[in-house]
Amino acid sequence: MVKFLETKGGKILHNMKTQWTLMLAPTKRVLQEYKILVVKMVNDNLGNVTTKNNYELLYDCDIILGLTCVLRMMEAM
């Protein structure tokens, strides 16, 4: 069979978690605690550049819709 397929006959690799599947739990958590997270960022410190950038990303409708769609796809994997 190996000669017929012209291959070296390597082992079949085990399924491994990819970076996308590793993001399932954090994505769920961000979406579950979205409101609390946004309010905390506003109350804490929007003067901080990192906090302000994260707040703007979380407040972007395209990103929130994208996260919800990606979450459904990741759950299906």
N, C-alpha and C positions, 0 to 999 in steps of 0.2 A: 504494500500500500504506500509506503514511504517513497519508493522508487517511482511509482505511478504518479504521485502528486509532486514529485521533484522537490522535496523538502527534506530538511535534516531530521524531522521527527521530534522537535522540541516538546517539552512538557506543556500541558495546558496550564495557564496561569490561574491562580485563585482570584475570585472577585475581591476587589479592594475598594475601600471608600475613596471617592474622588473628592476634590475640593468642593464641588457643588453639593454633594450629599452631606458633607461636614457642615455646611451652612444652614441646614434645615432647622436645627434647634435654635441657633441665634436669630434666624429670621422669624420663627414662631414667637419668640420672646419679645422681639421688637414690636411686632404687630399686636401682641396681646397687651403690652404695656405702653402703647403708642401715646395715648393722651397724657399719661403720667410723665412720660419721658419728655415730651414737648413742654409741658408746664414747668417741669423741673429745670430744663435748660433756660427758659425765659426767666424764672425766678433766681436761678443761681448767678449766671453771669454771661450776658450776651456780649459784654465787652471783650471777653476772651476770644481770640481768633478761632481756636479749635471749636469751641462751643458754638460760636456764631456759624461757622461753616457746617457743622453737623445739624444745627437747627434748620438752616436753609435747605439742606438736603432732605430732612424729614418733613419739611413743610411743602416740598415740591409734589404736586399732584401726580406727575408722571412717575416719580420714584415710588410713591405709595401704591399706585396702581400696578406698577411693575413688580413690586415686592409681593403683592397679593397673587399675581399671576404666576410668578416664579415659585411661590410657596406651593401652589396647587400642583405644579409640574414636579417639584422635588418630592412631594408626598406620594406622587404616583410612581416614582422610580423605585 
